[in-house]
Amino acid sequence: MTQGLEFDPGFAPYILAFRGTVEYLYMDINRFKNLSQRKMKFRQYYKKFLELFNNNLGFYVGCLMWAAYIKTQPKQEILNNNCFNQEYDEEANISETEFMIKFLELFPKDMKYFLGENYDINKIDLQILRMYKEFLILNKGFVETKYNTDIKLPEEMKTEGAEGFKDKIDKVIGEGNLAKLLEYKDLICQI
């Protein structure tokens, strides 16, 4: 066995707290009694909602790509897995992903209500969220993931060319914008 593979290839500095930020922004919108003021506040924030969503969805794409990549490598220990040997709590493990799914399902209604604009859910985004949730459940929050060979991938996930995913991930991390990983979602999703 060689020296090991990092659990996180460098995503950590760019991950944003989706749920906490979204809840805070909605709380700020809802503090206004007047509908026109709430509409104005939503108009102010809706791009931030989408920016946050795309950043975190890009993170999920990157995690799935990284998992597929390290599965192509010879058996090695996973380094710096803070989840290893922790207690597994499935509800806590998938809560952020479930929150994002619910957000995506409700966002078109808010766009219509507050801005009078249509917003179409990208079916691939929803597919990625569901696939990532399955990925978390399959791997039990990585509490038992000691080696790269322990990682399980969702059945419907594409893995062709996974040995080249590291270069794509490294390039995006170098730019510091996880949303750019969305450019690669067709590499892991059946479109």
Salt bridges, closest charged atoms under 4 A:
GLU23 OE2 - ARG19 NE 3.18
ASP28 OD1 - ARG31 NE 2.33
ASP28 OD2 - LYS41 NZ 3.61
GLU51 OE2 - LYS48 NZ 3.65
GLU98 OE2 - LYS133 NZ 2.91
GLU105 OE2 - ARG130 NH2 3.50
GLU117 OE2 - ARG43 NH1 3.98
ASP125 OD1 - LYS185 NZ 2.69
ASP170 OD2 - LYS166 NZ 2.72
GLU175 OE2 - LYS171 NZ 3.76
GLU175 OE1 - LYS180 NZ 3.57
